Amino acid sequence: MNAFQRNESKETLFTFISAGDDPPKGDFPVRKKSPKLCGSNYPLSIAFIVVNEFCERFSYYGMKAVLTLYFLSFFHWDENLSTAVYHAFSALCYFTPVIGAIMADSWLGKYKTIIYLSIVYVVGHLIKSVGAIPSLGNQAVHVILSMIGLFLIALGTGGIKPCVSAFGGDQFEEEHTSERSKFFSIFYLSINAGSLISTFVTPVLRGDVKCFGEDCYALAFGVPAALMVLALGE
């Protein structure tokens, strides 16, 4: 084979496509565009993400607002033990994001991690609410159910924390940078709104509503549980 033949064989490896030609099908997969919100550049899915985060933060801070009082008046623990358990729970909530990040990056992806750990989150809230029913067993049963519920809540709330905001940002197309920035502003507004409202509402449910002849901790924990079920449904 002479030099000309060698060059000709190399040139046949390339296929040139003019500007008006369509690229070969299958070589360049086209990303399907998600539905938009009211004709804007905002994906419809972000509305559910924002509502989900509002409900999740309401459920977490609503439960946490009465947690120390629950230990003091329902379990009759002293202040030192109540404070120690409260801060241990808070510390666990800030450790479990490491688990959620590992699950999302190395195993399940962000979406499945959010779904699976949200289910864990809901189960934890339900167990915590059941544990606050006075007529259900003795104090040992209440403590065991409450500790199991708190562990599952810590795993759920921390596990989804590193995933939700990043998953929301992934919904936007590359050219919609301003819309993405506004989304994060609305997203964190929903976080603070859910936290603020819950810290007022949940103590009212505990103190102003009576059930089983005493403060209704079952309702105070049950409403955040219902909000978390709504968040999972979103």
VOBA-1610 file (N, C-alpha, C; in pm, whole numbers, padded with zeros to 5 digits, always signed):
BEGIN
Met+00086-00120+00000Met+00000+00000+00000Met+00089+00124+00000Asn+00069+00216-00102Asn+00151+00335-00108Asn+00097+00442-00014Ala+00168+00556-00012Ala+00130+00662+00082Ala-00007+00718+00053Phe-00040+00731-00077Phe-00172+00784-00115Phe-00284+00692-00069Gln-00263+00561-00083Gln-00364+00466-00041Gln-00385+00468+00110Arg-00270+00485+00181Arg-00282+00491+00328Arg-00363+00614+00371Asn-00336+00730+00308Asn-00410+00851+00342Asn-00557+00837+00307Glu-00585+00773+00194Glu-00725+00755+00153Glu-00800+00667+00251Ser-00732+00561+00301Ser-00798+00472+00398Ser-00829+00544+00527Lys-00740+00639+00567Lys-00767+00716+00689Lys-00884+00810+00670Glu-00894+00869+00551Glu-01001+00964+00528Glu-01139+00898+00530Thr-01146+00772+00494Thr-01275+00703+00493Thr-01328+00676+00633Leu-01242+00696+00736Leu-01288+00675+00873Leu-01380+00787+00919Phe-01379+00901+00848Phe-01455+01017+00892Phe-01575+01040+00801Thr-01688+01074+00860Thr-01808+01107+00785Thr-01845+01251+00814Phe-01850+01334+00711Phe-01879+01475+00729Phe-02027+01500+00707Ile-02086+01578+00797Ile-02228+01610+00790Ile-02243+01759+00771Ser-02314+01798+00671Ser-02335+01941+00646Ser-02428+01999+00750Ala-02432+02134+00753Ala-02511+02201+00857Ala-02659+02169+00847Gly-02706+02135+00727Gly-02848+02108+00710Gly-02888+01965+00731Asp-02791+01876+00749Asp-02822+01735+00765Asp-02853+01702+00909Asp-02936+01603+00930Asp-02965+01555+01065Asp-02857+01456+01106Pro-02813+01457+01233Pro-02714+01360+01278Pro-02773+01221+01278Pro-02689+01119+01267Pro-02739+00982+01268Pro-02816+00953+01396Lys-02929+00888+01382Lys-03010+00855+01498Lys-02939+00756+01588Gly-02950+00778+01718Gly-02889+00687+01814Gly-02752+00731+01859Asp-02685+00816+01782Asp-02550+00859+01821Asp-02553+00973+01920Phe-02657+01055+01912Phe-02665+01172+01997Phe-02801+01171+02068Pro-02813+01104+02183Pro-02942+01097+02252Pro-02988+01235+02297Val-03113+01264+02273Val-03170+01395+02309Val-03238+01383+02445Arg-03203+01474+02535Arg-03263+01473+02668Arg-03406+01524+02661Lys-03496+01446+02713Lys-03637+01484+02712Lys-03660+01598+02809Lys-03723+01706+02760Lys-03747+01822+02843Lys-03864+01795+02936Ser-03848+01840+03061Ser-03953+01819+03160Ser-04062+01923+03142Pro-04186+01893+03186Pro-04296+01991+03176Pro-04263+02118+03252Lys-04310+02231+03201Lys-04280+02359+03262Lys-04395+02406+03350Leu-04363+02495+03442Leu-04460+02546+03538Leu-04523+02673+03482Cys-04651+02666+03445Cys-04729+02781+03397Cys-04661+02851+03280Gly-04604+02776+03188Gly-04544+02833+03069Gly-04411+02901+03090Ser-04353+02892+03211Ser-04225+02955+03240Ser-04112+02857+03211Asn-03991+02897+03248Asn-03876+02809+03233Asn-03850+02724+03357Tyr-03942+02729+03453Tyr-03927+02651+03575Tyr-03990+02512+03555Pro-03913+02406+03578Pro-03972+02272+03566Pro-04085+02252+03666Leu-04187+02179+03626Leu-04301+02154+03713Leu-04260+02082+03841Ser-04157+02000+03832Ser-04115+01918+03946Ser-04067+02002+04064Ile-04019+02124+04039Ile-03966+02203+04151Ile-04076+02248+04246Ala-04200+02260+04196Ala-04310+02295+04285Ala-04329+02188+04391Phe-04320+02063+04350Phe-04332+01952+04445Phe-04213+01948+04540Ile-04095+01981+04489Ile-03975+01980+04573Ile-03984+02086+04682Val-04033+02205+04647Val-04047+02314+04745Val-04150+02279+04852Val-04265+02226+04809Val-04369+02186+04906Val-04318+02072+04994Asn-04247+01979+04934Asn-04189+01867+05009Asn-04096+01919+05118Glu-04012+02015+05084Glu-03916+02065+05183Glu-03985+02143+05292Phe-04089+02218+05259Phe-04166+02289+05362Phe-04225+02191+05462Cys-04287+02085+05412Cys-04348+01985+05499Cys-04243+01912+05583Glu-04130+01882+05522Glu-04025+01809+05594Glu-03969+01892+05708Arg-03942+02019+05680Arg-03889+02106+05786Arg-03992+02133+05895Phe-04120+02144+05856Phe-04225+02159+05956Phe-04228+02037+06047Ser-04219+01919+05989Ser-04228+01797+06070Ser-04108+01784+06163Tyr-03990+01820+06115Tyr-03870+01805+06198Tyr-03869+01904+06313Tyr-03882+02033+06280Tyr-03874+02135+06386Tyr-03998+02136+06473Gly-04112+02095+06418Gly-04231+02084+06501Gly-04215+01978+06608Met-04161+01863+06571Met-04135+01757+06668Met-04029+01801+06768Lys-03925+01867+06718Lys-03813+01904+06804Lys-03850+02015+06903Ala-03952+02095+06869Ala-03990+02207+06955Ala-04042+02162+07091Val-04101+02043+07097Val-04158+01994+07223Val-04083+01871+07275Leu-03970+01840+07215Leu-03902+01715+07251Leu-03849+01717+07394Thr-03785+01827+07434Thr-03731+01834+07570Thr-03842+01832+07673Leu-03952+01905+07647Leu-04067+01900+07739Leu-04125+01760+07747Tyr-04122+01689+07638Tyr-04170+01550+07635Tyr-04086+01463+07728Phe-03957+01481+07724Phe-03870+01403+07813Phe-03894+01440+07959Leu-03913+01568+07986Leu-03928+01614+08124Leu-04062+01575+08184Ser-04172+01601+08113Ser-04305+01583+08172Ser-04366+01447+08143Phe-04331+01385+08031Phe-04391+01256+07997Phe-04306+01140+08052Phe-04176+01149+08035Phe-04086+01045+08088Phe-04044+01073+08232His-04060+01198+08276His-04017+01241+08410His-03866+01223+08427Trp-03793+01249+08321Trp-03648+01251+08330Trp-03602+01383+08392Asp-03481+01383+08449Asp-03428+01509+08500Asp-03372+01592+08384Glu-03336+01716+08415Glu-03292+01808+08310Glu-03163+01762+08243Asn-03073+01705+08318Asn-02945+01662+08261Asn-02964+01552+08158Leu-03043+01452+08192Leu-03066+01341+08099Leu-03144+01389+07977Ser-03245+01473+08001Ser-03326+01525+07890Ser-03240+01605+07793Thr-03155+01689+07848Thr-03067+01770+07763Thr-02967+01684+07687Ala-02913+01583+07755Ala-02814+01496+07691Ala-02875+01419+07574Val-02995+01365+07594Val-03060+01290+07486Val-03099+01383+07371Tyr-03147+01502+07404Tyr-03184+01599+07301Tyr-03065+01634+07213His-02951+01661+07275His-02833+01700+07197His-02771+01580+07125Ala-02784+01463+07182Ala-02737+01343+07111Ala-02819+01322+06985Phe-02950+01343+06994Phe-03036+01333+06876Phe-02998+01438+06771Ser-02974+01561+06815Ser-02936+01667+06722Ser-02804+01636+06654Ala-02708+01585+06731Ala-02578+01550+06674Ala-02592+01439+06570Leu-02677+01341+06598Leu-02698+01232+06503Leu-02761+01284+06373Cys-02850+01383+06386Cys-02912+01442+06266Cys-02810+01510+06177Tyr-02702+01561+06235Tyr-02599+01628+06156Tyr-02486+01533+06114Phe-02490+01410+06163Phe-02393+01310+06117Phe-02448+01228+06000Thr-02576+01198+06003Thr-02635+01111+05901Thr-02633+01167+05758Pro-02616+01301+05736Pro-02597+01344+05597Pro-02480+01278+05526Val-02379+01238+05602Val-02267+01166+05542Val-02316+01034+05482Ile-02405+00966+05555Ile-02461+00840+05505Ile-02544+00864+05381Gly-02627+00968+05384Gly-02711+00999+05269Gly-02629+01035+05146Ala-02520+01110+05166Ala-02435+01147+05053Ala-02368+01026+04992Ile-02321+00935+05076Ile-02257+00812+05024Ile-02359+00728+04947Met-02480+00715+05002Met-02584+00637+04934Met-02617+00697+04798Ala-02628+00830+04794Ala-02668+00896+04669Ala-02557+00890+04564Asp-02433+00912+04605Asp-02322+00920+04509Asp-02271+00785+04465Ser-02278+00686+04553Ser-02213+00558+04522Ser-02310+00443+04499Trp-02438+00463+04527Trp-02526+00346+04524Trp-02658+00374+04453Leu-02745+00456+04514Leu-02883+00466+04467Leu-02910+00585+04376Gly-02830+00690+04386Gly-02864+00815+04319Gly-02950+00901+04409Lys-02962+01029+04375Lys-03031+01123+04463Lys-03180+01092+04478Tyr-03247+01061+04367Tyr-03392+01042+04372Tyr-03431+00924+04461Lys-03370+00809+04437Lys-03405+00690+04515Lys-03364+00706+04661Thr-03253+00774+04685Thr-03211+00799+04824Thr-03316+00883+04896Ile-03368+00986+04830Ile-03471+01070+04891Ile-03596+00989+04920Ile-03639+00907+04825Ile-03762+00828+04843Ile-03746+00727+04956Tyr-03641+00649+04953Tyr-03624+00542+05052Tyr-03605+00599+05193Leu-03523+00702+05206Leu-03500+00757+05339Leu-03619+00840+05387Ser-03700+00892+05296Ser-03823+00959+05338Ser-03921+00858+05397Ile-03922+00737+05342Ile-04006+00631+05400Ile-03959+00598+05541Val-03828+00589+05559Val-03771+00568+05693Val-03812+00682+05786Tyr-03807+00803+05733Tyr-03843+00923+05807Tyr-03989+00915+05855Val-04079+00879+05766Val-04221+00868+05799Val-04244+00761+05905Val-04181+00647+05888Val-04195+00539+05986Val-04147+00585+06124Gly-04036+00659+06126Gly-03985+00710+06253Gly-04084+00803+06321His-04146+00892+06245His-04245+00984+06302His-04367+00907+06355Leu-04411+00807+06280Leu-04527+00731+06325Leu-04497+00655+06454Ile-04380+00592+06461Ile-04342+00521+06583Ile-04331+00619+06700Lys-04274+00737+06674Lys-04261+00838+06779Lys-04398+00883+06827Ser-04494+00899+06738Ser-04629+00941+06776Ser-04699+00833+06857Val-04686+00708+06815Val-04747+00597+06888Val-04686+00585+07027Gly-04556+00608+07037Gly-04489+00601+07167Gly-04535+00706+07265Ala-04602+00812+07215Ala-04649+00918+07303Ala-04792+00897+07350Ile-04853+00783+07318Ile-04988+00753+07367Ile-04977+00695+07507Pro-05031+00762+07610Pro-05010+00719+07748Pro-05062+00579+07778Ser-05173+00540+07716Ser-05235+00411+07748Ser-05165+00292+07684Leu-05064+00317+07605Leu-04995+00209+07535Leu-04875+00162+07616Gly-04896+00060+07699Gly-04786+00001+07774Gly-04736+00088+07887Asn-04622+00044+07943Asn-04561+00118+08053Asn-04455+00214+08001Gln-04382+00276+08095Gln-04284+00377+08055Gln-04172+00316+07971Ala-04134+00193+08001Ala-04027+00129+07923Ala-04066+00117+07776Val-04193+00085+07750Val-04241+00075+07612Val-04235+00212+07544His-04277+00316+07617His-04274+00452+07561His-04130+00493+07527Val-04038+00464+07618Val-03899+00504+07595Val-03841+00430+07475Ile-03864+00299+07467Ile-03811+00220+07356Ile-03866+00268+07223Leu-03998+00287+07216Leu-04059+00334+07091Leu-04008+00472+07054Ser-03996+00559+07153Ser-03950+00695+07125Ser-03805+00696+07075Met-03719+00615+07135Met-03579+00612+07092Met-03565+00552+06952Ile-03644+00449+06924Ile-03642+00392+06788Ile-03690+00497+06688Gly-03799+00566+06723Gly-03852+00669+06635Gly-03753+00781+06611Leu-03686+00826+06718Leu-03587+00933+06703Leu-03469+00890+06617Phe-03425+00766+06631Phe-03314+00717+06548Phe-03353+00716+06401Leu-03474+00668+06370Leu-03519+00663+06231Leu-03539+00805+06175Ile-03590+00896+06259Ile-03606+01035+06215Ile-03470+01096+06184Ala-03372+01073+06270Ala-03237+01126+06246Ala-03178+01070+06118Leu-03198+00942+06094Leu-03148+00881+05970Leu-03218+00939+05848Gly-03349+00961+05859Gly-03424+01014+05746Gly-03393+01159+05716Thr-03401+01244+05819Thr-03381+01388+05795Thr-03238+01418+05752Gly-03142+01350+05812Gly-03003+01373+05772Gly-02971+01311+05638Gly-03030+01195+05611Gly-02999+01125+05487Gly-03045+01198+05363Ile-03160+01267+05371Ile-03209+01338+05253Ile-03153+01480+05244Lys-03092+01529+05351Lys-03045+01667+05353Lys-02949+01701+05239Pro-02846+01619+05209Pro-02754+01656+05101Pro-02809+01631+04961Cys-02928+01574+04951Cys-02980+01532+04820Cys-03086+01623+04763Val-03172+01680+04850Val-03292+01747+04800Val-03258+01873+04721Ser-03172+01960+04775Ser-03140+02084+04704Ser-03065+02055+04575Ala-02972+01960+04578Ala-02899+01924+04457Ala-02991+01863+04353Phe-03085+01782+04397Phe-03181+01722+04304Phe-03269+01829+04240Gly-03307+01931+04318Gly-03384+02041+04261Gly-03306+02117+04156Gly-03177+02143+04184Gly-03095+02211+04085Gly-03077+02132+03957Asp-03079+02000+03969Asp-03063+01915+03851Asp-03181+01922+03755Gln-03295+01973+03802Gln-03414+01976+03717Gln-03406+02083+03608Phe-03316+02180+03624Phe-03308+02292+03531Phe-03213+02260+03416Glu-03245+02314+03299Glu-03155+02303+03186Glu-03039+02401+03202Glu-02930+02374+03134Glu-02806+02448+03155Glu-02823+02598+03131Glu-02906+02635+03033Glu-02916+02777+02998Glu-03003+02857+03094His-03075+02791+03182His-03167+02861+03273His-03101+02886+03408Thr-02991+02959+03406Thr-02915+02983+03529Thr-02987+03078+03625Ser-03054+03181+03570Ser-03123+03275+03659Ser-03241+03208+03729Glu-03312+03122+03656Glu-03424+03049+03717Glu-03374+02955+03825Arg-03259+02893+03803Arg-03202+02803+03903Arg-03167+02881+04030Ser-03110+03001+04013Ser-03075+03082+04129Ser-03199+03123+04209Lys-03306+03161+04139Lys-03430+03197+04207Lys-03491+03076+04278Phe-03476+02959+04216Phe-03528+02838+04280Phe-03464+02817+04417Phe-03332+02833+04425Phe-03264+02810+04553Phe-03310+02913+04657Ser-03339+03035+04614Ser-03392+03135+04708Ser-03528+03092+04762Ile-03615+03046+04672Ile-03748+03000+04714Ile-03737+02874+04799Phe-03643+02788+04763Phe-03623+02662+04835Phe-03586+02689+04981Tyr-03490+02780+05002Tyr-03448+02808+05140Tyr-03552+02893+05213Leu-03632+02969+05140Leu-03744+03037+05204Leu-03844+02936+05258Ser-03871+02830+05182Ser-03964+02727+05228Ser-03909+02655+05351Ile-03779+02635+05357Ile-03717+02574+05474Ile-03743+02658+05599Asn-03714+02787+05588Asn-03729+02876+05704Asn-03876+02897+05740Ala-03964+02900+05639Ala-04107+02916+05668Ala-04160+02795+05742Gly-04125+02676+05696Gly-04170+02555+05764Gly-04118+02546+05906Ser-03992+02584+05926Ser-03932+02581+06059Ser-04000+02681+06153Leu-04023+02803+06101Leu-04082+02909+06184Leu-04225+02875+06224Ile-04306+02836+06129Ile-04448+02808+06157Ile-04462+02692+06255Ser-04379+02588+06236Ser-04392+02470+06321Ser-04357+02499+06466Thr-04260+02588+06490Thr-04221+02618+06628Thr-04329+02694+06703Phe-04425+02755+06631Phe-04540+02819+06696Phe-04658+02723+06708Val-04681+02644+06604Val-04802+02561+06599Val-04791+02440+06692Thr-04680+02369+06689Thr-04669+02244+06765Thr-04682+02264+06916Pro-04615+02364+06977Pro-04638+02385+07121Pro-04783+02417+07155Val-04854+02486+07065Val-04996+02513+07089Val-05075+02383+07089Leu-05045+02294+06996Leu-05113+02164+06993Leu-05087+02085+07120Arg-04968+02096+07172Arg-04934+02021+07294Arg-05005+02079+07416Gly-05003+02212+07430Gly-05053+02273+07553Gly-05202+02301+07554Asp-05257+02342+07440Asp-05397+02385+07437Asp-05495+02271+07410Val-05445+02161+07357Val-05531+02045+07328Val-05501+01936+07430Lys-05605+01882+07492Lys-05588+01776+07590Lys-05636+01644+07532Cys-05558+01539+07554Cys-05599+01405+07514Cys-05549+01306+07618Phe-05629+01206+07648Phe-05596+01108+07751Phe-05579+01175+07887Gly-05646+01291+07907Gly-05643+01358+08035Gly-05519+01439+08063Glu-05433+01462+07965Glu-05310+01538+07986Glu-05268+01605+07856Asp-05151+01672+07859Asp-05100+01737+07739Asp-05090+01637+07625Cys-05129+01681+07508Cys-05144+01588+07396Cys-05016+01581+07312Tyr-04918+01509+07364Tyr-04793+01491+07288Tyr-04816+01403+07165Ala-04911+01312+07175Ala-04940+01227+07059Ala-04985+01311+06940Leu-05066+01415+06966Leu-05109+01505+06858Leu-04994+01594+06814Ala-04916+01642+06909Ala-04804+01730+06876Ala-04702+01658+06787Phe-04684+01529+06807Phe-04596+01451+06720Phe-04670+01398+06597Gly-04801+01381+06609Gly-04879+01326+06498Gly-04895+01422+06382Val-04912+01551+06411Val-04925+01650+06304Val-04797+01658+06221Pro-04678+01668+06282Pro-04556+01660+06200Pro-04546+01530+06121Ala-04593+01420+06180Ala-04592+01293+06106Ala-04682+01301+05983Ala-04800+01363+05999Ala-04891+01378+05885Ala-04830+01466+05777Leu-04760+01572+05817Leu-04694+01659+05720Leu-04584+01584+05646Met-04515+01495+05715Met-04410+01418+05648Met-04469+01315+05552Val-04585+01260+05586Val-04655+01172+05491Val-04694+01250+05367Leu-04742+01373+05386Leu-04775+01459+05272Leu-04652+01489+05189Ala-04539+01514+05256Ala-04414+01542+05183Ala-04373+01421+05100Leu-04388+01303+05156Leu-04353+01181+05080Leu-04445+01164+04961Gly-04574+01197+04979Gly-04667+01187+04869Gly-04635+01284+04757Glu-04579+01400+04793Glu-04540+01497+04691Glu-04427+01443+04606
//
